[in-house]
Amino acid sequence: IARVRSTTPTADLLAELKQAKDEIRLKLHLAGMEARTAWEKLEPKVDELERRMASAGDAAAHELEAAFDQIGKALARLRDDVDPPKPPGPVL
């Protein structure tokens, strides 16, 4: 999950988390059972991180960043499992 800083660290991380979560939800209707099971395990962790980030404020943002990185990597893996990146086409 790529990071783009625009406002406060907490707001940026929260926006990234919500975007990844929404993207995966949209793709899950086409996914197999394994991906759905993985999402069911991951979604409560994402929800909890969202709650903690929303209530923590900027002072605690760097403390939550490690949790974000871990969950963000899991979200990226699940996103790639649901919709694998396309290989680059031939250069013409």
N, C-alpha and C positions, 0 to 999 in steps of 0.2 A: 504494500500500500504506500503510494508516494505521499510525501508530506509537502504541503504548501502553507507557508506562514503568511497570514494576512492581518489578523487582529491580535488576540491574546493567545498564548500557547494552549491554554485549556480549551478555548473556543475552537481553535484550529483542529486540535486532536479530536474533539467531540464531533465536529463536522465531518472529518475523515471517517470516523467510526460509523456514524450514521449513514454516510454515503455507501460504504462497503456493505453494511448490513442490508440496506435497501436493494442494492444491486444483486446480492445473493438471493434475497427473497424472490425477486423477479425471475431469476433463472431456475429456481428450484422446481417450478412446475414441470420443467422438462427433464429434470435430473432423475437419476436412478435412486433406488432405495438406499444404497450406501451413502450417497451424498446427503439425502434427507436425514438419515440417522446421525451423520456427523454434524449437521446443522442443529438438530435437536439437542445435542450435547453442548454445542458451542454457543447457541443463542442465549441461554441464561447467563453465561459469563460475559457476553457482550452487553446484555441489559444491565448487569451489575456494574460493569465498568462505566457505562453511560451515566448511571445514577451517581456513582462516586465522583466522576469528573464534573458533572453538573453542579454538585454541591461543594466541591473542594475549593474552587477558585484557583487563581494563578499561583499562589504560594505553594500549593501541593502538586502543581502540574508536573514537575520533574519527578516526583515520587510515583505518580501514576504512569509516567512515560514507559517504564519498564513493563508494566502490565499491558499497556497499549501495544508495545512492540511484540509481546508474546501473542496476544490475541490477534493483532494485526497480521502476523505471519500465518496464524491458523486460518484467518479469514481469506488471506490471499491464496493459500493452498486449496481451500474449499472452492473458492471462486474459479481457480484453474481446473479443478476436478470437474466442476459443473460445466464450465465453458472453456476448454483448453485453448491456450493462445494458438493462433493460426501461424503456421510456418510462413516465412516471407516467400513471396512469389518470385518467379524468375525475373531477373533484371532485363528489361528490353532496351 
